[in-house]
Structures are given as structure tokens and as C-alpha cells.
Amino acid sequence: MSIWLIISGLGFLFHGLLILWVGKLPWAFRAAKKPSFEKGSPEAFQIFWLDQYSYIGLTLSILGLAQVFYGGLN
């Protein structure tokens, strides 16, 4: 069972890091100030979805690391 946790954890980690490579960290974790755009504009829509994409990548990376460590302990 532990080998499958490690394998799936590496998959989660790989995909999460790929997403973070493209989307960077979410704006809440960056030192830079979040750009402000007019509400409802295409730019505001793009910033919102890139931020959501970054949270997905961060979540997958953390889940993958946890699975790899847990699988390595067993």
C-alpha cells in the first residue's frame, strides 16, 4: 500500500508544481501588491482565475508531499 501512496503522491506533487510554475503563487502569498482592475473587466476575470489556478496547484503540491512522506513512513 505504501508504494501506491508514494507513486500517487509524486503524481500530485508533479502536477501541482507544474501548475505553480505557470500560475506562480497565489496573490495572498506574494510580496508584490495585487494589481487592481475595474470590476467586471476581462483583466479582473483573468487575475481571479489565475489566482484560483494557483491555489489548486498549491493544494496538489501539499497533498502530494504529505502522501510521499506518509507512504515513506510505512
Secondary structure, DSSP 4 states (H G I P E B T S, - for coil): -HHHHHHHHHHHHHHHHHHHHHH-S-GGG-SSPPP---TTSHHHHHHHHHHHHHHHHHHHHHHHHHHHHHHHH-
